[in-house]
Amino acid sequence: QVQLVESGGGLVQPGGSLRLSCAASGSIFSIDVMGWYRRTPGKQRELVATVTFGGRTNYADSVKGRFTISRDNAKNTVYLQMNSLKPEDTGDYFCNVASLGINTWGKGTLVTVSS
């Protein structure tokens, strides 16, 4: 069983930055894809960004050029650097890890972008 611990959420003004982290622990054999999803007010959970073990990334159009996903395979940790934050980025951000065909979700961390 894989456990995920997210950190880095909080309150930030529009135009500001935050960095989210998600560390995986437990029965980790091979983590294929690590990613971040979010649920914003009035919307269903949506993909923000993913990164493969080899470093290939994928971003939602709404965050391209502002967010950067990265991972440290030695630490089983994925990061999301969020710059130029907008009020519409407000929401709960969830870490997701795919390992041997099994998806594990974190509990989420709240990001609030407001002046």
Residue, then its C-alpha position, 0 to 999 in steps of 0.5 A: q500500500v502506498q501512502l501520500v503526504e502533500s504539503g505546500g498549500g496556503l493563501v497567496q495573492p494573485g500573481g504570487s507563487l506556491r510550491l506543492s510537494c507530495a512524498a510517497s511511502g510504503s509499498i513502492f515497487s515502481i512508480d510510473v506516473m506522478g501527477w497533480y489534479r485539482r477540484t475548483p469551486g463548481k467543477q469536477r476534479e481535473l488534471v493539472a499536470t503529470v510527469t512520467f518516471g522518465g520525465r515526460t510532462n503533460y499540462a492542462d492548457s489552463v496552467k501551461g507556462r505558469f506551472t511546472i511539475s517535477r519529480d525526484n525519483a530517489k525520494n519518490t516525491v513530486y513537486l508542482q511549482m505554481n507561478s503567476l497564480k490566478p483566483e481561478d486556480t483556487g481549489d483543492y489540489f490532489c496528488n496522484v501516483a500510479s504504480l503497477g496499475i494501481n492509482t493512489w490519491g492524496k488527501g488534498t491540500l487547499v490553495t487559495v488565491s485571493s487579495 
